Amino acid sequence: MTINDLASVRTGLVTARKKKNTSSMQTYQYRLLNLKCISTDGFIETTYIESYELSEELKDEYFTHMGDILVRLSSPYTVVLIDQPDLCGIVVPSHFAIIRVDKRKALPEYIYWSLRQDKNRITMIQNSSGSTAFGTIGSGLISSLPVASLPLYKQQIIGKLVKLSEREQELLTKLAKEKKTYNTLLLNQIYDNMK
């Protein structure tokens, strides 16, 4: 079975083609995802989301929805799961593929986990065009990636474990950042007291 059997895969919006018309009175304000928003660990850093103005209303297919999976189409081919309400409604640019899982056939968490497996990551790297550091892949390649067929109740078990693991990693990353800041401040204060 492949991703294409379980989900629809499309590329995000080509934002350069959709520019605000200066003569238009109507303005639509959107939040736009960019490459800086996606950490290599697969988390979305919302502080980097950009503002995006257009003179026309965009189709719903270009916005993130709960359960969407985004795959960066350039190295390092990061895979992200939209699993929080505040991550919905963001415009996805053409740097990403949008995967919408048919929930009657598979669970987004399971497909997300499958896409993050080493074998699929290696396939993406091997089939990229361009150099290893800057190579790109197409959404067609993602559609053709294999997924093991499992009953939904087994997919649910894997999905829950994946979400638990992701949450733990996110908390550990935040703790490490806060600890680094704390240690820096503490060392600076000790140094200042020693002068």
N, C-alpha and C positions, 0 to 999 in steps of 0.2 A: 504494500500500500504506500502511496505517496501523499505529500501535503495537499496536492491538488485534489485528491479523493476526499479530503476531509475539510477543506477550507477554500476560500477565494483568496487569491493573492494579486495585489495590484501595487503599482508604484504611487508614491505621493504626488502632490501638486508641484508642477514646474512653476515656482514662484516668480521667476524672471519674466515669464510671459503674462503674468497677471499683475499689472502695475496700476496704481491709482491714477485715474484720469483727472487731470487738473481742472478741466472744464465742468466736471460733474459736481452737482451739489450734494449728492448722496454719498455718505461715507460709511463703510462697514469696518469695524475694529475687531481684529482677531488676535489670538495668542498663537505664536509660531514656534514650532520646535526647530532646533538647529543642532549641528554636530556637537557643539560644546555642552548641550543639555544631557547628553548620554555619557555616563561614566563607563569605564571599561568593565566595571563589575555588573553593569546592566541596570543601573538605577537612573532615574530621570532627575536631574538637578534643576528644579523649577526656577531657581534664581537666574538662570541663563535664558529662559524663555523670552522671546522678542515680541514686540508689538508689531502688528502687520495691518496696514490700512489698504483698503480696496474700494473701488467705486461700485462693485457688484457683489452680490451675495454668492457665497461658495456653496457647492453641492455638499451634502452631508457625508458623502463617501470620503472626503479629504480630511475629516475630523476624527480624532481618536474616540473610540467607544470602549466601554468596559469589556474586557476580555480580548481586546485587540493585541496582536503581537507585532512589534516593529522590528525589522532587521535592517541594520545599517548596511548599505550596499557598497561601502568602501571599507578597506581595512581599518579596524580589526573585526568587522562584521558582527558587531555587538547585537545581541538579541534582548529585547525589552518586553515585558508584559504590562499592559495597562490594567492595573488591578485596584486602583483607588479612584474615587469619584472626582477628586481635584485634578486628575490627569486626563479627564475626558473633555472633549470639546477643543482640543488643540489642533491647529492645522499641521498636517504632516507634509514636509517638503519631499521632493523627488530623490533626496539622498537616502530615503528609506522605502522599504517594501512594507505594505500593510497587509497583515494576514488576519482574516476574519473566519473564525472556525465555525463550522456547522455543529452546533451544540447537541444535535441529535446523534451525531456520529463520533464526536470526540470532545474532550475538554481542553480549553485554552492552556491551562497549566501543564497538561501532559504534552501538548504540541510544543509549548515553550521549552519544557525540559528536553524534549527530543531534539529540538533545533540546537540546543546548547551542548549536545553530546560531541565528544572529540571527533567521531567519524564524520559528522555533518560539517563541523568546523574545518576539518582537513579538506573535505570535498569543496567547500567554498573557496579555500585558499588555492587549491589546485586548479580550479576553474575560473579564477579571476583573470581579467585582462589587464595588462599593464604590469608594473613592477610589483614585487611582494609588498612593499610598504604602501604603495598607492593604488593597488589593483582594485578593480570594481567587478561586481557580479550583477547579473540581471535577475529580475523577479521570476523569470522562467526557470532558472536554476533552483531557486527556493521551492517552486512548485513541484519540482521533480525529486526533491529529497525524500528518502524513504522514512517511513514511520511504522514501527511494529504495531500490529493489530492487537489491541487489548480490550476486554469488556469495559464499559464505562465505570463500573464500580471499582475495578483495579486502577483505572486511570485516575479516579478520584483519590485513591490512597496515595499514589505518586504525587498528584497535584497538591495535596495537603502537606506532604513532606517537603516538597519543593518550596511552597510558600513559607513554611516554618523555617527552613534553611535560609531562604532569602532574607527573611526578617531578622534572623540572628546575625547574618553577615552585615546587614545594614546597620544594626545597632552597634556591632563591634567596630565598624568603620567610623561611625559617629563618635564612639567612645575614644577611639585612637586619636581622632582629630582634637577632641576636647582635652584629652590628656596631654597632647603635644603643646597646645596653647597654654595649659596650666603650668607645665614644666618650664616653658620658655619664660613666662611671667615670674615664676618662682626663682629661677636662676638669675634673671635680671634684677629682681629685688635683692637677692643675697649679694650679688655683685655690687649693686649700688650701696648697700650697707657696709661693705668691706672697704670702699674707697675712703 
